[in-house]
Amino acid sequence: MKQESELNSINSYISYFEGIELYGDNFNLKEITQWFEEEAEAYADLVNKNNSIYTYPYHNSNILNGYNHLKKVQQFNNALGIGSAYGMEFLPIIDRIRRITILEPSENLRSDKIGSIIPNYLKPNINGLISCDESSCLFDLITCFGVLHHIPNVTTVLNELIRVLMPGGYLLIKEPISTMGDWRKPRQGLTKNERGIPVKFFDNIFQEAKVEVVKKTYIDSLFMYKILFKLFNIGYKSKSYAKFDKLISQIFSWNMHYHRTSNYQKIAPGGVFYVIRKLPK
């Protein structure tokens, strides 16, 4: 009976590890609530909770793969950050933003000011729906960097982001695209439930939503990081690394596997960066 139970458990996860289905996306409210409670402070516990000494390492990647494609936009009147914590991701274009709202579950990852802007923090709803004042609930810029893979009901949340995006507005998404290991077991440096999101999952949603994919860039070929750092002292935060990572990720994108079971399969990009534009009505 034990062997049969274990076999059934393995078979029930095959479609998830093959990237056919996304684990958690079809959870009911009870399951979503449990997931949400487990993740609420989990990431905060992994990073430094003192924003005065926290260093944001992703600016060059965000600029190269995201913000550089928004140069024609002189000003964003109403920006929304999903799980943006201290809001440091907005700093490279802060002088072009008038207002910032941040959906953030953690009470420990918050800023009094981002540049000269006082951000408006809201707690996300467990069901994934966005609740805010009707007068300010449309956004011309939404950033979602490394957050969706912490959320169970990704389809609901993605469709909600597109709903509250103004026609002509931009949605920037950066996410891991592998399982990040077997989430059924403890993984060092990761929260209990996080798992990457298959690229086809994103592509299907964007196609159905009829939004414009301005740019899709593969990133995070971390197998090269140690080599670059050791040989050329190129650090992860540097502009040179961001450029090299983009190039290498494109070259090895043919070798992508959602669930990586060998070092060979890790010679591939581990993430994707989307710049999405909502088509005018």
Backbone as CSV, one residue per row, in Angstrom:
resi,resn,N_x,N_y,N_z,CA_x,CA_y,CA_z,C_x,C_y,C_z
1,MET,0.833,-1.206,0.000,0.000,0.000,0.000,0.870,1.259,0.000
2,LYS,1.985,1.199,0.753,2.857,2.369,0.829,3.467,2.666,-0.532
3,GLN,3.935,1.594,-1.243,4.528,1.789,-2.560,3.502,2.345,-3.543
4,GLU,2.273,1.847,-3.468,1.212,2.323,-4.355,0.912,3.791,-4.084
5,SER,0.899,4.164,-2.799,0.640,5.555,-2.424,1.741,6.473,-2.945
6,GLU,2.999,6.012,-2.799,4.128,6.816,-3.274,4.087,6.964,-4.788
7,LEU,3.715,5.891,-5.494,3.630,5.928,-6.952,2.553,6.904,-7.404
8,ASN,1.404,6.867,-6.747,0.318,7.788,-7.091,0.744,9.236,-6.864
9,SER,1.515,9.441,-5.777,1.995,10.791,-5.482,2.933,11.280,-6.574
10,ILE,3.824,10.396,-7.032,4.769,10.758,-8.094,4.026,11.062,-9.389
11,ASN,3.080,10.189,-9.746,2.330,10.368,-10.990,1.525,11.660,-10.990
12,SER,1.026,12.056,-9.819,0.211,13.260,-9.737,1.031,14.522,-9.989
13,TYR,2.340,14.415,-9.882,3.212,15.583,-10.074,3.884,15.607,-11.448
14,ILE,3.722,14.557,-12.244,4.421,14.479,-13.527,4.091,15.660,-14.423
15,SER,2.810,15.998,-14.540,2.408,17.094,-15.429,2.972,18.432,-14.958
16,TYR,3.197,18.556,-13.645,3.790,19.791,-13.118,5.274,19.873,-13.474
17,PHE,5.998,18.789,-13.252,7.435,18.806,-13.517,7.743,18.853,-15.011
18,GLU,6.814,18.425,-15.838,6.998,18.531,-17.286,6.582,19.896,-17.813
19,GLY,6.041,20.731,-16.938,5.645,22.071,-17.355,4.339,22.118,-18.115
20,ILE,3.578,21.030,-18.066,2.279,20.994,-18.747,1.254,21.788,-17.950
21,GLU,1.305,21.627,-16.631,0.460,22.402,-15.725,1.351,23.151,-14.742
22,LEU,0.820,24.213,-14.162,1.574,24.969,-13.162,1.060,24.612,-11.779
23,TYR,1.938,24.092,-10.955,1.548,23.696,-9.606,0.999,24.892,-8.833
24,GLY,-0.188,24.716,-8.253,-0.814,25.753,-7.443,-1.815,26.605,-8.193
25,ASP,-1.759,26.584,-9.513,-2.598,27.501,-10.285,-4.082,27.167,-10.184
26,ASN,-4.382,25.912,-9.894,-5.789,25.499,-9.780,-6.205,25.238,-8.330
27,PHE,-5.471,25.796,-7.375,-5.800,25.597,-5.965,-7.134,26.254,-5.614
28,ASN,-7.824,25.648,-4.633,-9.035,26.278,-4.109,-8.641,27.320,-3.060
29,LEU,-9.636,28.032,-2.538,-9.360,29.150,-1.630,-8.645,28.695,-0.358
30,LYS,-9.023,27.525,0.153,-8.382,27.013,1.369,-6.901,26.745,1.126
31,GLU,-6.599,26.132,-0.017,-5.210,25.819,-0.351,-4.409,27.097,-0.620
32,ILE,-5.050,28.062,-1.286,-4.396,29.346,-1.553,-4.080,30.064,-0.244
33,THR,-5.031,30.023,0.694,-4.844,30.678,1.996,-3.658,30.079,2.744
34,GLN,-3.562,28.755,2.743,-2.446,28.094,3.418,-1.116,28.493,2.775
35,TRP,-1.075,28.474,1.450,0.130,28.882,0.715,0.503,30.317,1.078
36,PHE,-0.493,31.203,1.055,-0.274,32.624,1.313,0.316,32.838,2.706
37,GLU,-0.207,32.135,3.683,0.276,32.275,5.057,1.719,31.795,5.192
38,GLU,2.063,30.763,4.455,3.424,30.220,4.517,4.439,31.137,3.836
39,GLU,3.984,31.866,2.802,4.898,32.707,2.034,4.972,34.141,2.541
40,ALA,3.994,34.575,3.328,3.842,35.992,3.687,5.129,36.615,4.216
41,GLU,5.791,35.943,5.157,7.024,36.486,5.723,8.246,35.648,5.365
42,ALA,8.015,34.598,4.564,9.116,33.672,4.284,10.253,34.354,3.538
43,TYR,9.923,35.140,2.504,10.978,35.813,1.745,11.660,36.873,2.596
44,ALA,10.866,37.580,3.379,11.447,38.607,4.252,12.466,37.991,5.202
45,ASP,12.233,36.758,5.611,13.156,36.092,6.517,14.464,35.695,5.818
46,LEU,14.420,35.624,4.466,15.609,35.241,3.716,16.503,36.432,3.391
47,VAL,15.934,37.645,3.397,16.695,38.841,3.045,16.835,39.742,4.264
48,ASN,17.657,40.752,4.109,17.863,41.704,5.199,16.639,42.582,5.358
49,LYS,16.084,42.659,6.553,14.872,43.437,6.793,15.160,44.917,7.054
50,ASN,16.410,45.305,7.030,16.779,46.703,7.263,17.109,47.354,5.931
51,ASN,16.192,48.178,5.408,16.403,48.739,4.076,17.522,49.770,4.035
52,SER,18.001,50.198,5.197,19.099,51.166,5.212,20.421,50.514,4.818
53,ILE,20.519,49.193,4.959,21.752,48.509,4.580,21.512,47.463,3.484
54,TYR,20.261,47.328,3.028,19.953,46.377,1.963,20.410,46.942,0.624
55,THR,21.087,46.141,-0.168,21.551,46.560,-1.488,20.774,45.811,-2.558
56,TYR,20.119,46.549,-3.443,19.330,45.939,-4.514,20.263,45.565,-5.667
57,PRO,20.335,44.286,-6.045,21.356,43.851,-7.003,20.931,43.793,-8.467
58,TYR,19.697,44.169,-8.790,19.175,43.875,-10.125,18.997,45.092,-11.034
59,HIS,19.502,46.250,-10.645,19.254,47.462,-11.429,19.710,47.331,-12.884
60,ASN,20.911,46.847,-13.104,21.432,46.787,-14.472,20.651,45.818,-15.348
61,SER,20.214,44.718,-14.771,19.376,43.777,-15.517,18.025,44.399,-15.845
62,ASN,17.432,45.089,-14.873,16.130,45.728,-15.095,16.211,46.826,-16.150
63,ILE,17.293,47.591,-16.116,17.467,48.672,-17.090,17.656,48.106,-18.494
64,LEU,18.575,47.153,-18.623,18.900,46.586,-19.931,17.713,45.873,-20.565
65,ASN,17.024,45.058,-19.782,15.979,44.199,-20.338,14.573,44.768,-20.219
66,GLY,14.424,45.826,-19.410,13.098,46.398,-19.203,12.997,47.871,-19.500
67,TYR,13.593,48.689,-18.651,13.398,50.138,-18.731,13.931,50.756,-20.020
68,ASN,14.939,50.136,-20.634,15.452,50.672,-21.897,14.412,50.638,-23.012
69,HIS,13.395,49.814,-22.842,12.339,49.719,-23.855,11.193,50.689,-23.575
70,LEU,11.362,51.521,-22.555,10.331,52.500,-22.191,10.828,53.934,-22.365
71,LYS,11.903,54.117,-23.110,12.527,55.436,-23.226,11.613,56.474,-23.861
72,LYS,10.683,56.031,-24.695,9.796,56.975,-25.372,8.749,57.565,-24.430
73,VAL,8.542,56.911,-23.295,7.546,57.390,-22.328,8.212,58.405,-21.406
74,GLN,7.758,59.651,-21.466,8.382,60.709,-20.672,7.967,60.665,-19.207
75,GLN,6.730,60.225,-18.949,6.254,60.226,-17.562,5.215,59.142,-17.338
76,PHE,5.303,58.505,-16.168,4.292,57.550,-15.724,3.535,58.190,-14.567
77,ASN,2.242,58.348,-14.743,1.435,59.035,-13.733,1.097,58.150,-12.540
78,ASN,0.965,56.848,-12.790,0.491,55.960,-11.726,1.129,54.587,-11.893
79,ALA,2.119,54.284,-11.064,2.845,53.019,-11.165,2.417,52.068,-10.055
80,LEU,2.430,50.792,-10.381,2.078,49.743,-9.425,3.216,48.741,-9.349
81,GLY,3.670,48.458,-8.142,4.683,47.437,-7.935,4.087,46.239,-7.218
82,ILE,4.283,45.062,-7.771,3.764,43.834,-7.170,4.870,43.192,-6.343
83,GLY,4.649,43.122,-5.025,5.661,42.549,-4.144,6.981,43.293,-4.205
84,SER,6.917,44.611,-4.386,8.130,45.404,-4.634,8.900,45.763,-3.372
85,ALA,8.384,45.366,-2.212,9.089,45.604,-0.936,9.467,47.072,-0.780
86,TYR,10.764,47.352,-0.701,11.230,48.723,-0.481,11.011,49.629,-1.693
87,GLY,10.655,49.029,-2.832,10.407,49.822,-4.038,11.659,50.251,-4.766
88,MET,12.791,49.624,-4.457,14.053,50.039,-5.064,14.098,49.802,-6.565
89,GLU,13.271,48.899,-7.074,13.257,48.631,-8.512,12.838,49.847,-9.330
90,PHE,12.157,50.808,-8.688,11.712,52.006,-9.398,12.792,53.089,-9.491
91,LEU,13.859,52.972,-8.737,14.851,54.044,-8.636,15.459,54.478,-9.977
92,PRO,15.741,53.555,-10.916,16.338,54.003,-12.182,15.458,54.960,-12.989
93,ILE,14.137,54.942,-12.761,13.247,55.839,-13.508,12.371,56.662,-12.561
94,ILE,12.824,56.835,-11.331,11.988,57.480,-10.314,11.628,58.913,-10.692
95,ASP,12.496,59.592,-11.454,12.211,60.976,-11.832,11.141,61.076,-12.912
96,ARG,10.704,59.920,-13.437,9.649,59.898,-14.461,8.329,59.370,-13.904
97,ILE,8.274,59.136,-12.600,7.071,58.584,-11.969,6.468,59.612,-11.017
98,ARG,5.155,59.747,-11.065,4.474,60.702,-10.181,3.911,60.032,-8.934
99,ARG,3.441,58.807,-9.065,2.768,58.139,-7.945,3.101,56.653,-7.979
100,ILE,3.286,56.059,-6.784,3.608,54.635,-6.687,2.706,53.962,-5.660
101,THR,2.083,52.870,-6.079,1.351,51.977,-5.181,2.069,50.633,-5.178
102,ILE,2.219,50.046,-4.010,2.907,48.761,-3.909,2.031,47.755,-3.175
103,LEU,1.812,46.617,-3.814,1.149,45.490,-3.154,2.229,44.662,-2.480
104,GLU,2.233,44.638,-1.163,3.298,43.970,-0.422,2.730,43.271,0.812
105,PRO,2.869,41.932,0.892,2.320,41.204,2.036,3.113,41.394,3.323
106,SER,4.405,41.656,3.209,5.254,41.746,4.398,5.228,43.140,5.007
107,GLU,5.065,43.197,6.314,5.119,44.466,7.041,6.565,44.920,7.251
108,ASN,7.502,44.025,7.027,8.907,44.313,7.319,9.681,44.875,6.134
109,LEU,9.106,44.800,4.942,9.816,45.241,3.743,9.112,46.456,3.145
110,ARG,9.253,47.610,3.799,8.545,48.811,3.357,9.438,50.042,3.495
111,SER,9.209,51.014,2.619,9.963,52.268,2.636,9.039,53.434,2.947
112,ASP,9.561,54.402,3.679,8.815,55.641,3.906,8.813,56.504,2.653
113,LYS,9.930,56.450,1.918,10.054,57.225,0.691,10.843,56.444,-0.353
114,ILE,10.456,56.629,-1.623,11.225,56.109,-2.747,11.590,57.326,-3.583
115,GLY,12.829,57.739,-3.520,13.180,59.029,-4.092,12.472,60.107,-3.294
116,SER,11.656,60.897,-3.979,10.863,61.924,-3.289,9.402,61.524,-3.158
117,ILE,9.087,60.289,-3.551,7.701,59.816,-3.562,7.391,59.029,-2.293
118,ILE,6.274,59.341,-1.668,5.777,58.555,-0.542,4.874,57.461,-1.105
119,PRO,5.295,56.211,-1.063,4.510,55.139,-1.677,3.263,54.800,-0.869
120,ASN,2.267,54.330,-1.566,1.037,53.848,-0.942,1.100,52.327,-0.899
121,TYR,1.166,51.762,0.300,1.262,50.313,0.449,-0.113,49.701,0.689
122,LEU,-0.370,48.601,-0.019,-1.607,47.848,0.153,-1.269,46.385,0.381
123,LYS,-2.073,45.720,1.188,-1.940,44.276,1.368,-2.642,43.573,0.206
124,PRO,-2.003,42.599,-0.417,-2.673,41.876,-1.502,-3.790,40.987,-0.977
125,ASN,-4.810,40.808,-1.795,-5.902,39.901,-1.451,-5.480,38.465,-1.729
126,ILE,-5.914,37.567,-0.892,-5.551,36.164,-1.046,-6.084,35.589,-2.356
127,ASN,-7.242,36.064,-2.810,-7.820,35.531,-4.046,-7.132,36.057,-5.300
128,GLY,-6.195,36.991,-5.147,-5.445,37.496,-6.291,-6.037,38.716,-6.950
129,LEU,-7.225,39.143,-6.518,-7.869,40.308,-7.114,-7.310,41.586,-6.496
130,ILE,-7.223,42.632,-7.298,-6.654,43.899,-6.849,-7.766,44.853,-6.458
131,SER,-7.746,45.294,-5.210,-8.749,46.226,-4.696,-8.087,47.560,-4.386
132,CYS,-8.595,48.633,-4.999,-8.091,49.973,-4.716,-9.155,50.974,-5.139
133,ASP,-8.935,52.239,-4.809,-9.896,53.268,-5.170,-10.072,53.312,-6.681
134,GLU,-11.330,53.386,-7.120,-11.596,53.377,-8.556,-10.867,54.498,-9.282
135,SER,-10.728,55.636,-8.626,-10.087,56.785,-9.261,-8.596,56.569,-9.514
136,SER,-8.000,55.627,-8.773,-6.555,55.404,-8.913,-6.216,53.949,-9.201
137,CYS,-7.183,53.198,-9.707,-6.992,51.759,-9.896,-6.691,51.388,-11.343
138,LEU,-6.195,52.335,-12.110,-5.653,52.054,-13.430,-4.222,52.572,-13.446
139,PHE,-3.320,51.754,-13.979,-1.893,52.068,-13.898,-1.275,52.080,-15.294
140,ASP,-0.379,53.032,-15.523,0.307,53.072,-16.813,1.658,52.371,-16.766
141,LEU,2.064,51.921,-15.575,3.262,51.095,-15.435,3.053,50.118,-14.290
142,ILE,3.286,48.843,-14.562,3.229,47.808,-13.525,4.520,47.002,-13.595
143,THR,5.178,46.845,-12.456,6.360,45.994,-12.391,6.069,44.785,-11.513
144,CYS,6.559,43.643,-11.958,6.370,42.399,-11.208,7.644,41.575,-11.373
145,PHE,8.589,41.807,-10.488,9.916,41.220,-10.609,10.124,40.124,-9.567
146,GLY,10.128,38.881,-10.026,10.416,37.764,-9.141,9.383,37.535,-8.065
147,VAL,8.122,37.749,-8.393,7.050,37.641,-7.398,6.057,36.538,-7.743
148,LEU,5.716,36.416,-9.011,4.673,35.468,-9.412,5.011,34.033,-9.032
149,HIS,6.283,33.689,-9.004,6.630,32.303,-8.674,6.450,32.002,-7.190
150,HIS,6.137,33.036,-6.392,5.777,32.845,-4.978,4.261,32.731,-4.799
151,ILE,3.503,32.870,-5.884,2.042,32.937,-5.824,1.441,31.668,-6.426
152,PRO,0.402,31.083,-5.808,-0.181,29.866,-6.381,-0.997,30.124,-7.643
153,ASN,-1.981,31.022,-7.562,-2.944,31.240,-8.649,-2.441,32.286,-9.639
154,VAL,-1.411,31.917,-10.390,-0.719,32.859,-11.273,-1.621,33.353,-12.399
155,THR,-2.436,32.483,-12.968,-3.327,32.905,-14.053,-4.245,34.022,-13.600
156,THR,-4.842,33.864,-12.440,-5.741,34.894,-11.903,-5.008,36.216,-11.715
157,VAL,-3.827,36.150,-11.119,-3.067,37.372,-10.837,-2.616,38.057,-12.127
158,LEU,-2.126,37.284,-13.088,-1.684,37.867,-14.354,-2.827,38.559,-15.082
159,ASN,-3.963,37.892,-15.156,-5.127,38.494,-15.812,-5.591,39.750,-15.081
160,GLU,-5.426,39.766,-13.771,-5.800,40.934,-12.982,-4.841,42.099,-13.256
161,LEU,-3.572,41.807,-13.411,-2.604,42.853,-13.739,-2.912,43.476,-15.095
162,ILE,-3.269,42.637,-16.037,-3.626,43.145,-17.364,-4.911,43.963,-17.288
163,ARG,-5.829,43.554,-16.431,-7.099,44.284,-16.289,-6.884,45.702,-15.780
164,VAL,-6.004,45.875,-14.785,-5.812,47.201,-14.187,-4.735,48.016,-14.908
165,LEU,-4.200,47.469,-15.986,-3.228,48.197,-16.799,-3.965,49.091,-17.794
166,MET,-3.602,50.354,-17.830,-4.230,51.285,-18.766,-3.943,50.868,-20.210
167,PRO,-4.877,51.086,-21.115,-4.562,50.903,-22.534,-3.349,51.750,-22.913
168,GLY,-2.376,51.130,-23.541,-1.132,51.810,-23.864,-0.097,51.734,-22.763
169,GLY,-0.482,51.203,-21.594,0.436,51.086,-20.464,1.343,49.873,-20.586
170,TYR,2.358,49.818,-19.719,3.378,48.771,-19.799,3.399,47.912,-18.531
171,LEU,3.558,46.618,-18.758,3.705,45.636,-17.690,5.058,44.961,-17.858
172,LEU,5.907,45.066,-16.850,7.226,44.445,-16.875,7.236,43.259,-15.918
173,ILE,7.621,42.102,-16.454,7.624,40.864,-15.668,8.978,40.187,-15.788
174,LYS,9.518,39.779,-14.654,10.766,39.016,-14.624,10.568,37.836,-13.682
175,GLU,10.751,36.622,-14.193,10.481,35.436,-13.382,11.417,34.286,-13.737
176,PRO,11.700,33.394,-12.779,12.413,32.156,-13.083,11.529,31.226,-13.899
177,ILE,12.145,30.427,-14.764,11.372,29.579,-15.679,11.719,28.101,-15.528
178,SER,12.360,27.735,-14.425,12.563,26.326,-14.104,11.910,26.044,-12.754
179,THR,11.809,24.779,-12.395,11.151,24.424,-11.130,11.935,24.913,-9.920
180,MET,13.224,25.206,-10.108,14.110,25.603,-9.003,14.320,24.441,-8.035
181,GLY,14.218,23.232,-8.569,14.351,22.042,-7.740,12.987,21.474,-7.384
182,ASP,12.996,20.423,-6.609,11.762,19.749,-6.196,11.174,20.478,-4.991
183,TRP,10.094,21.223,-5.223,9.503,22.040,-4.148,8.824,21.216,-3.062
184,ARG,8.722,19.900,-3.263,8.144,19.040,-2.228,9.141,18.799,-1.099
185,LYS,10.408,19.191,-1.327,11.461,18.993,-0.337,12.076,20.344,0.034
186,PRO,12.639,20.458,1.230,13.314,21.709,1.608,14.459,22.020,0.648
187,ARG,14.577,23.300,0.246,15.637,23.738,-0.663,16.357,24.929,-0.042
188,GLN,17.655,24.862,0.008,18.432,25.916,0.654,18.252,27.252,-0.072
189,GLY,17.968,28.302,0.695,17.854,29.641,0.133,16.546,29.927,-0.567
190,LEU,15.603,28.988,-0.496,14.312,29.176,-1.157,13.182,29.022,-0.146
191,THR,12.063,29.668,-0.427,10.898,29.483,0.430,10.245,28.137,0.124
192,LYS,9.313,27.740,0.939,8.724,26.407,0.837,8.020,26.171,-0.488
193,ASN,7.283,27.165,-0.977,6.381,26.931,-2.102,6.853,27.470,-3.446
194,GLU,7.865,28.306,-3.477,8.217,28.945,-4.747,8.659,27.924,-5.787
195,ARG,8.247,28.178,-7.014,8.656,27.365,-8.166,8.576,28.265,-9.385
196,GLY,9.458,28.001,-10.344,9.457,28.807,-11.553,8.220,28.563,-12.399
197,ILE,8.063,29.389,-13.419,6.874,29.337,-14.269,7.297,29.032,-15.701
198,PRO,6.742,28.002,-16.334,7.135,27.655,-17.705,6.892,28.809,-18.678
199,VAL,7.800,28.988,-19.622,7.676,30.067,-20.603,6.378,29.946,-21.393
200,LYS,6.010,28.718,-21.765,4.782,28.530,-22.548,3.554,28.994,-21.778
201,PHE,3.610,28.898,-20.477,2.503,29.348,-19.633,2.293,30.846,-19.824
202,PHE,3.379,31.612,-19.756,3.295,33.056,-19.996,2.804,33.350,-21.409
203,ASP,3.417,32.692,-22.379,3.101,32.978,-23.778,1.626,32.740,-24.083
204,ASN,1.070,31.673,-23.529,-0.344,31.362,-23.768,-1.260,32.431,-23.176
205,ILE,-0.949,32.894,-21.974,-1.775,33.924,-21.337,-1.714,35.229,-22.116
206,PHE,-0.521,35.624,-22.543,-0.387,36.876,-23.283,-1.076,36.802,-24.640
207,GLN,-1.039,35.623,-25.244,-1.712,35.453,-26.530,-3.228,35.555,-26.368
208,GLU,-3.749,34.933,-25.335,-5.189,34.981,-25.091,-5.645,36.381,-24.687
209,ALA,-4.793,37.103,-23.958,-5.148,38.447,-23.496,-5.029,39.485,-24.604
210,LYS,-4.400,39.092,-25.717,-4.241,39.983,-26.871,-3.490,41.266,-26.497
211,VAL,-2.401,41.069,-25.766,-1.504,42.181,-25.463,-0.292,42.084,-26.382
212,GLU,0.434,43.159,-26.489,1.631,43.181,-27.329,2.856,42.822,-26.493
213,VAL,3.586,41.817,-26.941,4.860,41.487,-26.308,5.923,42.354,-26.978
214,VAL,6.262,43.456,-26.335,7.241,44.393,-26.891,8.616,43.748,-26.948
215,LYS,8.971,43.034,-25.884,10.275,42.369,-25.825,10.213,41.184,-24.873
216,LYS,10.818,40.097,-25.301,10.941,38.891,-24.473,12.418,38.513,-24.456
217,THR,13.021,38.524,-23.282,14.459,38.308,-23.168,14.753,37.200,-22.168
218,TYR,15.539,36.221,-22.590,15.969,35.175,-21.664,17.157,35.685,-20.846
219,ILE,17.156,35.355,-19.562,18.182,35.856,-18.641,18.584,34.760,-17.653
220,ASP,19.488,35.119,-16.771,19.883,34.288,-15.624,20.486,32.942,-16.016
221,SER,21.478,32.996,-16.899,22.277,31.795,-17.158,23.367,31.730,-16.091
222,LEU,22.954,31.361,-14.906,23.831,31.462,-13.739,24.995,30.484,-13.770
223,PHE,24.955,29.518,-14.711,26.075,28.585,-14.809,27.356,29.328,-15.213
224,MET,27.213,30.513,-15.828,28.373,31.287,-16.260,28.889,32.234,-15.177
225,TYR,28.083,32.450,-14.149,28.436,33.489,-13.176,29.782,33.226,-12.493
226,LYS,29.967,32.013,-11.971,31.206,31.695,-11.258,32.421,31.816,-12.173
227,ILE,32.228,31.437,-13.450,33.337,31.522,-14.409,33.725,32.975,-14.647
228,LEU,32.722,33.808,-14.896,32.983,35.224,-15.167,33.606,35.920,-13.960
229,PHE,33.093,35.577,-12.793,33.602,36.220,-11.583,35.048,35.798,-11.311
230,LYS,35.324,34.524,-11.518,36.665,34.005,-11.228,37.696,34.505,-12.236
231,LEU,37.326,34.525,-13.528,38.285,34.887,-14.568,38.407,36.392,-14.781
232,PHE,37.263,37.090,-14.705,37.271,38.509,-15.072,36.785,39.432,-13.957
233,ASN,36.479,38.856,-12.803,35.975,39.636,-11.668,34.721,40.435,-12.045
234,ILE,33.886,39.839,-12.879,32.624,40.472,-13.276,31.540,40.023,-12.308
235,GLY,31.028,40.935,-11.499,30.030,40.609,-10.490,28.619,40.632,-11.027
236,TYR,27.723,40.012,-10.282,26.327,39.879,-10.711,25.648,41.233,-10.882
237,LYS,26.051,42.238,-10.095,25.392,43.541,-10.131,25.862,44.417,-11.288
238,SER,26.906,44.010,-11.974,27.544,44.884,-12.952,26.785,44.950,-14.272
239,LYS,27.007,46.043,-14.992,26.417,46.229,-16.315,26.985,45.206,-17.302
240,SER,28.266,44.906,-17.156,28.910,43.931,-18.050,28.278,42.555,-17.901
241,TYR,28.004,42.172,-16.654,27.384,40.864,-16.445,25.993,40.813,-17.063
242,ALA,25.204,41.869,-16.909,23.851,41.899,-17.467,23.889,41.709,-18.981
243,LYS,24.842,42.364,-19.642,24.954,42.250,-21.100,25.405,40.856,-21.507
244,PHE,26.389,40.330,-20.800,26.900,39.003,-21.125,25.846,37.940,-20.846
245,ASP,25.141,38.098,-19.750,24.088,37.148,-19.388,22.995,37.108,-20.451
246,LYS,22.620,38.257,-20.952,21.599,38.335,-22.001,22.047,37.583,-23.253
247,LEU,23.301,37.769,-23.642,23.847,37.105,-24.829,23.907,35.598,-24.648
248,ILE,24.495,35.158,-23.543,24.648,33.724,-23.291,23.286,33.041,-23.153
249,SER,22.347,33.720,-22.516,21.012,33.141,-22.321,20.314,32.914,-23.655
250,GLN,20.495,33.840,-24.581,19.896,33.675,-25.906,20.545,32.508,-26.646
251,ILE,21.863,32.400,-26.548,22.587,31.339,-27.250,22.159,29.956,-26.768
252,PHE,21.965,29.811,-25.449,21.654,28.495,-24.889,20.166,28.293,-24.591
253,SER,19.320,29.138,-25.147,17.877,29.002,-24.898,17.306,27.708,-25.478
254,TRP,18.001,27.110,-26.436,17.545,25.849,-27.020,17.582,24.703,-26.002
255,ASN,18.369,24.881,-24.941,18.553,23.791,-23.979,17.681,23.948,-22.732
256,MET,16.623,24.737,-22.819,15.783,24.961,-21.641,14.974,23.719,-21.281
257,HIS,14.974,23.387,-20.002,14.138,22.322,-19.445,13.465,22.886,-18.202
258,TYR,12.184,22.617,-18.051,11.492,23.167,-16.891,11.999,22.533,-15.598
259,HIS,12.084,21.203,-15.571,12.631,20.537,-14.380,13.999,19.982,-14.737
260,ARG,15.030,20.582,-14.197,16.398,20.222,-14.536,16.881,19.087,-13.642
261,THR,17.314,18.023,-14.259,17.735,16.846,-13.487,19.220,16.538,-13.663
262,SER,19.944,17.378,-14.387,21.382,17.169,-14.574,22.068,18.519,-14.729
263,ASN,23.374,18.538,-14.531,24.138,19.772,-14.713,24.087,20.244,-16.160
264,TYR,24.028,19.288,-17.092,23.942,19.648,-18.510,22.686,20.474,-18.784
265,GLN,21.573,20.094,-18.181,20.321,20.814,-18.399,20.338,22.209,-17.775
266,LYS,21.295,22.455,-16.877,21.403,23.777,-16.259,22.197,24.759,-17.120
267,ILE,22.749,24.259,-18.234,23.449,25.148,-19.168,22.391,25.790,-20.061
268,ALA,21.663,26.707,-19.484,20.508,27.321,-20.147,20.044,28.505,-19.309
269,PRO,19.264,29.396,-19.905,18.712,30.505,-19.111,17.767,29.991,-18.039
270,GLY,17.794,30.652,-16.894,16.915,30.260,-15.795,15.771,31.215,-15.582
271,GLY,15.711,32.275,-16.402,14.656,33.271,-16.223,14.262,33.928,-17.528
272,VAL,13.195,34.694,-17.466,12.714,35.430,-18.639,12.261,36.813,-18.190
273,PHE,12.431,37.782,-19.079,12.016,39.161,-18.814,11.085,39.591,-19.945
274,TYR,9.857,39.949,-19.578,8.873,40.402,-20.565,8.611,41.897,-20.413
275,VAL,8.507,42.580,-21.544,7.960,43.934,-21.593,6.658,43.838,-22.376
276,ILE,5.548,44.049,-21.685,4.210,43.878,-22.256,3.528,45.241,-22.372
277,ARG,2.849,45.453,-23.476,2.084,46.689,-23.664,0.625,46.329,-23.921
278,LYS,-0.263,46.981,-23.196,-1.689,46.763,-23.397,-2.149,47.590,-24.587
279,LEU,-2.771,46.942,-25.532,-3.167,47.619,-26.759,-4.265,48.643,-26.492
280,PRO,-4.169,49.811,-27.123,-5.237,50.815,-26.977,-6.552,50.268,-27.499
281,LYS,-7.646,50.706,-26.905,-8.962,50.244,-27.342,-9.338,50.878,-28.676
